[in-house]
Amino acid sequence: MTTVNVRSLNYVVTSNKEHKLVLWNLETGNIFHTYKDINGHSGYIYCLHSFKHKYDQIIVSGSDDHSIKVWSFNNLNLKNTLSSHELPVICVTSFITDKNTLLVSGSDDKSIKIWDPVLGVLLNTFIGHNSFVSCLEIIYVHSKVLIASGSGDKTIKIWNPNMGHQDCLDKTLNGHNNFVNCLSKMEIDSKIYLVSGGSDNLVNIWDVDTGKIVNSIRVDTCYKIFVNSLCTITINNKTFIVCGCTDSNIKIIDPGSGFLIYNLKGHKSYVNCLSTIDISFRGKKQKAFLSGSTDNFIRLWI
């Protein structure tokens, strides 16, 4: 199951086995809407993302059918279909420019593409990975936007989209011994780090400026456990790394010491997606996170 939080709203979007998007109300736990457009996806939905555009909230989905669909939250209908990838679309994210919000997609075809999602226009294609692109993360460093991509070729690449159609590759990070499955940014003392998780049982913390590993953390003594999803959460001014793993557990790790703080049990299969949210609980605003699993359950952790 794939999930995404609709930012600033009490809703979460998930994909289901029928290739449809389902919109849930977090307060009630009930389905608010199912996107059933006749021009919707014809294959499994691998990834979801949301961003604000003017007065609308945009939901983006990437699929096994090689396409990206752009949906309106306000109108509950399909706005655009983006087609250029030659294989399944595995990951999508977005970043803000001076003019508008641009979409970034990664695919099994080893490419990364940048789009204007509202106009439906392909703006650029990055080629550099030797295997599928499994994950993307946007990092804002020194007033510039960088795109981080993880791949089945065991590397992470940092791209500078502001370089136009020139060679946009900034640097390549080597430190995983197997597939890189997930990426997340982390801020500690006003410095931005990149966190990566892989099929090698490792979580690596990277200094984006130098491209060096700050800390490499083995998440479990069992080397067969993979890290499938990541997010970071800050509670009482302390930042933690949250890992969704193939042992069905969610592990919360201290990034400095590398110690396991909590091992959360609740899912019965792989935890494939994580998303941090702000919620009101018992009359108080606080951080929480959502998890989605191949057991077909979404869980909210407070």
HELIX and SHEET records of a PDB file:
HELIX    1   1 PRO A  161  MET A  163  5                                   3    
SHEET    1   A 4 THR A   3  VAL A   6  0                                        
SHEET    2   A 4 TYR A  11  SER A  15 -1                                        
SHEET    3   A 4 LEU A  21  ASN A  25 -1                                        
SHEET    4   A 4 ILE A  31  TYR A  35 -1                                        
SHEET    1   B 4 ILE A  45  HIS A  53  0                                        
SHEET    2   B 4 ASP A  56  SER A  63 -1                                        
SHEET    3   B 4 SER A  67  SER A  72 -1                                        
SHEET    4   B 4 LEU A  78  SER A  83 -1                                        
SHEET    1   C 4 VAL A  89  ILE A  96  0                                        
SHEET    2   C 4 THR A 101  SER A 107 -1                                        
SHEET    3   C 4 SER A 111  ASP A 116 -1                                        
SHEET    4   C 4 VAL A 121  ILE A 127 -1                                        
SHEET    1   D 4 VAL A 133  VAL A 141  0                                        
SHEET    2   D 4 LYS A 144  SER A 151 -1                                        
SHEET    3   D 4 THR A 155  TRP A 159 -1                                        
SHEET    4   D 4 LEU A 169  ASN A 174 -1                                        
SHEET    1   E 4 VAL A 180  ILE A 188  0                                        
SHEET    2   E 4 LYS A 191  GLY A 198 -1                                        
SHEET    3   E 4 LEU A 202  ASP A 207 -1                                        
SHEET    4   E 4 LYS A 212  ARG A 218 -1                                        
SHEET    1   F 4 VAL A 227  ILE A 235  0                                        
SHEET    2   F 4 LYS A 238  CYS A 245 -1                                        
SHEET    3   F 4 ILE A 250  ILE A 253 -1                                        
SHEET    4   F 4 LEU A 260  LEU A 264 -1                                        
SHEET    1   G 3 VAL A 271  PHE A 281  0                                        
SHEET    2   G 3 LYS A 284  SER A 293 -1                                        
SHEET    3   G 3 ILE A 298  TRP A 301 -1                                        
END                                                                             
